[in-house]
Amino acid sequence: MLGHYIDLSWRSFKRTPLVSALMVVAIAIGIGITMTTLSVYHMMSADPIPSKSDQLFAVQLQTMDEGEGWFTNDDIPYQLTFQDAQNLMNSAKADAQVIMMRAGFAVHLGDEANAPKLMDARAAGRDFFSMFNAEFIYGGAWQQSDEDNALNKVVIEQSLSEELYGDINPVGKTLYLDKHLFEVVGVVKPVTSHIKYYDLNNGAFRPSERVIIPFSLVKELQITTWGNSNGWKRESNRTFEERLNSEMLWLQFWVQLDSPQAKEDYQQFLVNYIQEQQKLGRFARKDPKYALRDVNEWMQYNQVVSEDNKILVLLSFMFLAVCLANILGLLLAKFMRRAPEIGVRRALGASKTQVFTQHLVEVALLGVFGGVLGIVLAQLCLWGVRESYSYYSDLAQMDWVMLASAPAIAIVACVVAGLLPAYQVCRTNPAYYLKTQ
C-alpha cells in the first residue's frame, strides 16, 4: 500500500510541477538555514573526547585574599599560580597530571633557505600526550628523565613536520625554537579537532599547537607565556624568579582520575593542600574554594556555546516555521483542488484513514526532496562560514548525525504542516461532488 501511495504522490507532483517545486525549494531553504546553525551548535557542544571526558578534570584553586573577586560564576580563577601548579604536580596524587601553558617561538632550521615562522607552542608535562589521547605518527613523547633534566626535546605536529622535513621521519633531527636548538622526538597528529578544551582560557576554537616542549624548560629557559596572565595583588615581578614565586595566575593544570573513588581522594587532597597553604599565610579567605570539573563541565563553565549561538539556532527554527506556514497554505489549496477526485474515491470505498494517509505520504515525500536539497544548501552555507571565519573551519561541518537529521527534520516538519490540509480533504462529502459530476 505504501508503494501505491508513493506512486500517487509522484503523479500528483507531475500534475502540479511548479507548485511542487516551489514547496520543495521553500522546505530546502528552511532546512538549509536551520542545519547550518544547528551543525555549528552541534560541533560546539559535542563531547571532544568521549572515551575519557569523565576522567579528565581541570583543577581550580581560590588563592585570592578576602575581598578580591573574579569574573566567574563561583568566583574561582580559571588558572593557577606557578607554585600551586608545581606543588600539585610534585604531589603526584592523580592517576596522571599535567601542568601546561601557551607559549610561542620563531621556528626554523637555522639555514637561509627556511625563514623563521612565528607560531604557537605548548609547554606541558609528558602526561599531556596520554591524557588527551594524542596519536603519534613517528616517535613518541620525551622520557621522564628528559623532563626532569630540562633537556631540549620537542614534539611537533604532522603539518609542521611535512613543512620542514617533507615526508621523511624527522625523529632525531633538530630545529631551532628562537635561538635554542631542540631535538625532535616525536611527530603527532593534531591533538584536538575542533575545540581546544584543555585551554579554553586562551580561545576555545584555536587550532592545537604545532610545537610541544617539556614544561620544565619554562624555568630553565625563562619562557614567558603567550596566554592570559592575571594578577590580583601588588607585586614587583621584576625578575622571572619573582614571577614564579608570585600570586600571578597563568598556568593550566589537569588531572586524570580513573574512578569515582580516585576523584573523592583527590578532592580530599585539595582540601588538605589548602589547609597546609593557609598555615603558610596563603589562601587567606575564611572559606577558600576549589573546583574539579570534567571536560564537559569545564566547557559549560567556560560557556563554549554562548547564548548567541543558542538564540541563532532558535531563530533558524523560527525561520523554518515561517517556510512551513507558507507551505501549509499551498498544500491546502492543492489538496482542496482535488476534492472532486477524492469524493469519487470515497464513493468507491476509500476510507477517510486511507485518504488521510495518502496525503501524509505525499507531504512526507516533499520533505524527503526538500531535506536532500536542504543538505546541499547547508553545505554551501557552511562553506561560506568556513571561508569567512577561519576559526570555524573545523566547526562548520556536517557529521553523519546532522546529515541524517536534515531529511528527518524536513519530513517531520512537512508532516506537521500537512496535517491540517490532509484532515480537511479527507472530510470531503462524496455526495456533494457526485451530484456535480
C-alpha positions as CSV (number, residue, x, y, z in Angstrom):
1,M,0.0,0.0,0.0
2,L,2.9,2.4,0.8
3,G,4.2,1.9,-2.7
4,H,0.8,2.7,-4.2
5,Y,0.7,5.9,-2.1
6,I,4.2,6.9,-3.2
7,D,3.1,6.3,-6.8
8,L,0.0,8.5,-6.4
9,S,2.2,11.2,-4.8
10,W,4.6,11.2,-7.7
11,R,1.7,11.5,-10.1
12,S,0.5,14.5,-8.1
13,F,3.9,16.2,-8.3
14,K,3.9,15.8,-12.1
15,R,0.4,17.3,-12.4
16,T,1.5,20.4,-10.5
17,P,5.2,20.7,-11.1
18,L,5.5,24.4,-10.4
19,V,3.7,24.3,-7.1
20,S,5.5,21.2,-6.0
21,A,8.9,22.7,-6.9
22,L,8.0,25.9,-5.0
23,M,7.2,23.9,-1.9
24,V,10.4,21.8,-2.2
25,V,12.5,25.0,-2.5
26,A,10.8,26.6,0.5
27,I,11.5,23.5,2.6
28,A,15.1,23.3,1.4
29,I,15.8,27.0,2.3
30,G,14.3,26.5,5.7
31,I,16.2,23.2,6.3
32,G,19.5,24.7,4.8
33,I,19.4,27.7,7.2
34,T,18.4,25.5,10.2
35,M,21.0,22.8,9.6
36,T,23.8,25.4,9.1
37,T,23.2,26.9,12.6
38,L,22.4,23.5,14.1
39,S,25.5,21.9,12.7
40,V,27.8,24.6,14.2
41,Y,26.0,24.3,17.5
42,H,26.2,20.5,17.4
43,M,30.0,20.6,16.8
44,M,30.5,23.3,19.5
45,S,28.6,21.3,22.2
46,A,29.8,17.8,21.2
47,D,32.0,15.9,23.7
48,P,35.5,16.4,22.3
49,I,37.0,13.3,24.0
50,P,34.1,10.9,24.7
51,S,36.3,8.0,25.6
52,K,37.5,9.7,28.8
53,S,35.8,13.0,29.2
54,D,34.6,11.9,32.6
55,Q,38.1,11.1,33.8
56,L,39.9,14.3,32.9
57,F,39.4,17.2,35.3
58,A,40.5,20.9,35.3
59,V,41.8,22.0,38.7
60,Q,40.9,25.4,40.1
61,L,42.0,27.0,43.4
62,Q,40.8,30.2,45.0
63,T,44.1,31.7,46.0
64,M,43.0,35.3,46.4
65,D,42.5,37.2,49.7
66,E,39.2,38.1,51.2
67,G,37.5,40.9,49.2
68,E,39.3,40.1,45.9
69,G,36.8,38.9,43.3
70,W,36.9,37.2,40.0
71,F,34.7,37.3,36.9
72,T,33.3,33.8,37.1
73,N,30.1,32.3,38.4
74,D,31.7,30.8,41.5
75,D,34.4,33.4,41.9
76,I,37.3,31.0,41.3
77,P,40.1,31.9,38.9
78,Y,40.5,29.8,35.7
79,Q,44.2,29.3,36.2
80,L,46.8,28.5,38.8
81,T,50.0,30.2,40.1
82,F,53.3,28.5,39.3
83,Q,53.9,27.5,42.9
84,D,50.5,25.8,43.3
85,A,50.7,24.1,39.9
86,Q,54.2,22.8,40.8
87,N,53.2,21.7,44.2
88,L,50.2,19.7,42.8
89,M,52.4,18.3,40.1
90,N,55.1,17.1,42.6
91,S,52.5,15.5,44.8
92,A,51.5,13.1,42.0
93,K,48.2,12.2,43.7
94,A,46.3,11.7,40.5
95,D,46.5,8.8,38.0
96,A,48.1,11.3,35.7
97,Q,48.6,15.0,35.8
98,V,49.9,17.8,33.6
99,I,50.9,21.4,34.1
100,M,51.0,23.5,31.0
101,M,50.8,26.9,29.4
102,R,50.6,28.5,26.0
103,A,53.9,29.8,24.6
104,G,55.3,30.7,21.2
105,F,58.6,30.7,19.3
106,A,60.2,31.5,16.0
107,V,60.6,28.1,14.4
108,H,63.3,27.5,11.9
109,L,66.1,25.1,10.8
110,G,68.9,27.5,11.2
111,D,69.6,27.9,7.5
112,E,68.9,30.7,5.0
113,A,66.6,28.5,2.9
114,N,64.0,28.4,5.6
115,A,62.8,31.7,7.0
116,P,61.8,31.6,10.7
117,K,58.0,31.3,11.3
118,L,56.4,32.6,14.4
119,M,53.9,30.1,15.8
120,D,52.1,28.9,19.0
121,A,53.6,26.3,21.2
122,R,52.7,24.4,24.3
123,A,54.9,23.8,27.3
124,A,53.5,20.7,29.0
125,G,54.4,17.6,31.1
126,R,54.8,14.3,29.2
127,D,51.5,13.0,30.5
128,F,49.8,15.6,28.2
129,F,50.0,13.1,25.3
130,S,48.5,10.1,27.1
131,M,45.8,12.1,28.9
132,F,44.5,13.8,25.8
133,N,44.8,10.8,23.5
134,A,47.5,12.2,21.2
135,E,48.2,10.0,18.3
136,F,51.8,9.7,17.3
137,I,52.9,9.1,13.7
138,Y,56.6,8.9,14.4
139,G,58.5,8.5,17.7
140,G,56.7,9.4,21.0
141,A,56.9,11.6,24.0
142,W,60.2,12.5,25.6
143,Q,61.4,10.4,28.5
144,Q,60.7,11.4,32.1
145,S,64.4,11.8,32.7
146,D,64.5,14.4,29.8
147,E,61.8,16.4,31.5
148,D,63.4,16.1,34.9
149,N,66.7,17.3,33.5
150,A,65.1,20.1,31.3
151,L,66.6,18.8,28.1
152,N,65.7,20.5,24.8
153,K,63.3,17.9,23.4
154,V,60.3,18.7,21.2
155,V,57.3,17.0,19.7
156,I,55.9,18.6,16.5
157,E,52.6,18.4,14.8
158,Q,52.3,16.5,11.5
159,S,51.8,19.5,9.2
160,L,54.9,21.2,10.6
161,S,56.9,18.1,10.1
162,E,55.9,17.9,6.5
163,E,56.6,21.6,6.1
164,L,60.1,21.4,7.5
165,Y,61.3,17.9,6.6
166,G,58.9,16.6,3.8
167,D,57.6,13.0,4.0
168,I,60.5,11.6,5.9
169,N,60.6,10.5,9.6
170,P,62.2,13.5,11.4
171,V,62.8,11.8,14.7
172,G,66.4,12.6,15.8
173,K,66.7,15.7,13.6
174,T,67.0,19.2,15.1
175,L,65.2,22.5,14.8
176,Y,65.5,25.9,16.4
177,L,62.9,27.5,18.7
178,D,64.1,31.1,18.7
179,K,67.8,30.7,19.4
180,H,67.6,27.3,21.2
181,L,68.4,24.0,19.4
182,F,65.9,21.2,20.0
183,E,65.9,17.5,19.1
184,V,62.7,16.2,17.6
185,V,61.5,13.1,19.5
186,G,58.0,12.6,18.0
187,V,55.5,13.7,15.4
188,V,51.9,13.8,16.4
189,K,48.5,14.4,14.7
190,P,46.6,17.5,15.9
191,V,45.6,16.8,19.5
192,T,42.1,18.4,19.1
193,S,39.9,18.5,16.0
194,H,37.6,21.5,16.7
195,I,37.6,22.6,20.4
196,K,40.8,23.1,22.3
197,Y,39.1,22.1,25.5
198,Y,42.3,21.8,27.6
199,D,42.9,25.5,27.3
200,L,39.6,27.3,26.9
201,N,41.1,30.3,28.7
202,N,43.1,31.2,25.6
203,G,40.5,30.6,23.0
204,A,38.2,27.6,22.6
205,F,38.4,27.4,18.8
206,R,42.1,28.0,18.3
207,P,43.9,25.2,16.5
208,S,46.1,22.9,18.6
209,E,49.7,23.9,18.9
210,R,52.2,22.6,16.4
211,V,55.1,22.6,18.9
212,I,55.1,20.9,22.3
213,I,58.1,21.1,24.7
214,P,58.7,19.9,28.3
215,F,57.2,22.2,30.9
216,S,60.5,22.0,32.9
217,L,62.1,24.2,30.2
218,V,59.9,27.2,31.2
219,K,62.0,27.8,34.3
220,E,65.3,26.7,32.7
221,L,64.9,28.9,29.6
222,Q,62.7,31.6,31.3
223,I,60.0,31.1,28.7
224,T,57.2,33.7,29.0
225,T,53.6,32.8,28.5
226,W,51.7,33.8,25.3
227,G,48.4,33.1,27.1
228,N,46.4,35.1,29.6
229,S,48.0,36.2,32.8
230,N,46.0,37.6,35.7
231,G,47.2,39.2,38.9
232,W,45.2,40.3,41.9
233,K,47.8,41.8,44.3
234,R,50.5,44.4,44.0
235,E,53.8,42.6,43.4
236,S,57.0,43.7,41.7
237,N,57.6,40.7,39.5
238,R,60.7,42.4,38.0
239,T,62.6,39.2,37.5
240,F,61.5,35.8,36.2
241,E,62.2,34.2,39.5
242,E,59.9,36.7,41.2
243,R,57.1,35.9,38.7
244,L,57.5,32.2,39.5
245,N,57.1,32.9,43.3
246,S,54.3,35.4,42.8
247,E,50.5,35.1,43.1
248,M,50.2,35.6,39.3
249,L,47.7,33.2,37.7
250,W,49.0,31.9,34.3
251,L,49.0,28.1,34.2
252,Q,46.5,25.4,33.5
253,F,46.5,22.1,35.5
254,W,44.6,19.0,34.6
255,V,44.4,15.6,36.3
256,Q,43.2,12.2,35.2
257,L,41.2,10.3,37.8
258,D,40.1,6.9,36.6
259,S,37.4,6.1,39.2
260,P,34.9,7.9,41.5
261,Q,37.0,6.9,44.5
262,A,40.1,8.5,42.9
263,K,38.1,11.7,42.5
264,E,37.0,11.7,46.1
265,D,40.5,11.1,47.3
266,Y,41.8,13.9,45.1
267,Q,39.2,16.3,46.4
268,Q,40.3,15.5,50.0
269,F,43.9,16.1,48.9
270,L,42.9,19.5,47.6
271,V,41.2,20.3,50.9
272,N,44.3,19.2,52.8
273,Y,46.6,21.2,50.5
274,I,44.6,24.4,51.0
275,Q,44.8,23.9,54.8
276,E,48.6,23.5,54.5
277,Q,48.9,26.7,52.5
278,Q,46.8,28.6,55.0
279,K,49.4,27.8,57.6
280,L,51.9,29.4,55.4
281,G,49.8,32.6,55.1
282,R,48.2,31.9,51.8
283,F,44.6,31.2,50.9
284,A,43.5,33.8,53.4
285,R,39.8,33.6,52.8
286,K,37.6,32.3,55.6
287,D,36.1,29.7,53.2
288,P,38.7,29.1,50.4
289,K,37.3,27.2,47.4
290,Y,38.5,24.7,44.9
291,A,36.9,23.2,41.8
292,L,37.3,19.9,40.0
293,R,35.4,19.9,36.7
294,D,35.4,17.2,34.0
295,V,35.7,18.1,30.3
296,N,32.0,18.7,29.6
297,E,31.5,20.6,32.9
298,W,34.6,22.7,32.0
299,M,33.2,23.5,28.6
300,Q,29.8,24.5,30.1
301,Y,31.5,26.5,32.8
302,N,33.5,28.5,30.2
303,Q,30.4,29.0,28.1
304,V,31.9,27.4,24.9
305,V,28.4,27.5,23.5
306,S,27.3,31.1,24.1
307,E,23.8,32.4,24.4
308,D,24.2,34.0,21.0
309,N,24.6,30.5,19.4
310,K,21.5,29.2,21.1
311,I,19.5,32.2,20.0
312,L,20.7,31.8,16.5
313,V,19.5,28.1,16.4
314,L,16.2,29.2,17.8
315,L,15.8,31.9,15.1
316,S,16.7,29.4,12.4
317,F,13.9,27.1,13.6
318,M,11.5,30.1,13.6
319,F,12.5,30.8,10.0
320,L,11.8,27.1,9.2
321,A,8.3,27.6,10.8
322,V,7.7,30.6,8.5
323,C,8.6,28.5,5.5
324,L,6.2,25.8,6.7
325,A,3.4,28.3,7.2
326,N,3.7,29.2,3.5
327,I,3.8,25.6,2.5
328,L,0.7,24.9,4.6
329,G,-1.3,27.4,2.5
330,L,0.0,25.9,-0.8
331,L,-0.9,22.4,0.4
332,L,-4.3,23.4,1.5
333,A,-5.0,24.9,-1.9
334,K,-3.6,22.0,-3.8
335,F,-5.4,19.3,-1.8
336,M,-8.8,21.0,-1.8
337,R,-8.5,21.5,-5.6
338,R,-8.5,17.6,-5.7
339,A,-11.7,17.4,-3.7
340,P,-13.9,16.1,-6.6
341,E,-11.4,13.4,-7.2
342,I,-11.3,12.5,-3.5
343,G,-15.1,12.5,-3.4
344,V,-15.2,9.9,-6.2
345,R,-12.6,7.7,-4.4
346,R,-14.6,8.0,-1.2
347,A,-17.8,6.9,-3.1
348,L,-15.9,3.9,-4.5
349,G,-15.0,2.7,-1.0
350,A,-11.8,4.6,0.1
351,S,-11.9,5.3,3.8
352,K,-11.0,8.6,5.5
353,T,-8.0,7.0,7.0
354,Q,-6.7,5.9,3.6
355,V,-7.2,9.3,2.1
356,F,-5.5,10.9,5.1
357,T,-2.6,8.5,4.9
358,Q,-2.2,9.1,1.2
359,H,-1.8,12.8,1.6
360,L,0.6,12.5,4.5
361,V,2.8,10.2,2.4
362,E,2.7,13.0,-0.3
363,V,3.9,15.7,2.2
364,A,6.5,13.3,3.6
365,L,7.9,12.8,0.1
366,L,8.0,16.6,-0.2
367,G,10.1,16.5,3.0
368,V,12.5,14.0,1.6
369,F,13.1,16.1,-1.5
370,G,13.4,19.3,0.5
371,G,15.7,17.7,3.1
372,V,18.1,16.4,0.4
373,L,18.2,19.8,-1.3
374,G,18.5,21.4,2.1
375,I,21.6,19.5,2.8
376,V,23.2,20.9,-0.4
377,L,22.2,24.4,0.6
378,A,23.5,23.8,4.2
379,Q,26.9,22.7,2.8
380,L,27.1,25.9,0.7
381,C,26.3,28.0,3.8
382,L,28.9,26.1,5.9
383,W,31.5,26.6,3.2
384,G,30.7,30.3,3.4
385,V,31.1,30.2,7.2
386,R,34.5,28.5,6.8
387,E,35.7,31.0,4.3
388,S,34.5,34.0,6.3
389,Y,35.7,32.8,9.8
390,S,38.9,30.7,9.8
391,Y,38.4,29.7,13.5
392,Y,35.2,28.0,12.4
393,S,37.0,25.8,9.8
394,D,36.6,22.6,11.9
395,L,33.3,23.6,13.4
396,A,31.3,24.4,10.2
397,Q,31.0,20.8,9.2
398,M,28.1,18.3,9.0
399,D,28.8,14.9,10.5
400,W,26.7,11.8,9.9
401,V,24.3,12.8,12.7
402,M,23.5,16.1,11.0
403,L,23.3,14.5,7.6
404,A,20.7,12.1,8.9
405,S,18.9,14.8,10.9
406,A,18.3,17.1,7.9
407,P,15.8,14.8,6.0
408,A,14.3,13.6,9.3
409,I,13.6,17.2,10.4
410,A,12.3,18.0,6.9
411,I,9.9,15.0,6.9
412,V,8.6,15.7,10.4
413,A,8.1,19.4,9.7
414,C,6.3,18.7,6.4
415,V,4.0,16.1,8.0
416,V,3.1,18.6,10.8
417,A,2.4,21.2,8.2
418,G,0.4,18.7,6.1
419,L,-1.9,17.5,9.0
420,L,-4.5,20.2,8.6
421,P,-4.7,20.1,4.7
422,A,-4.9,16.3,4.8
423,Y,-7.5,16.3,7.5
424,Q,-9.6,18.9,5.6
425,V,-9.5,16.9,2.3
426,C,-10.4,13.6,4.0
427,R,-13.6,15.2,5.3
428,T,-14.8,15.6,1.7
429,N,-18.5,14.8,1.3
430,P,-18.8,12.3,-1.6
431,A,-22.4,13.0,-2.2
432,Y,-21.8,16.7,-3.0
433,Y,-19.2,16.0,-5.6
434,L,-21.1,13.1,-7.2
435,K,-24.0,15.5,-7.8
436,T,-21.7,17.9,-9.6
437,Q,-20.3,15.4,-12.0
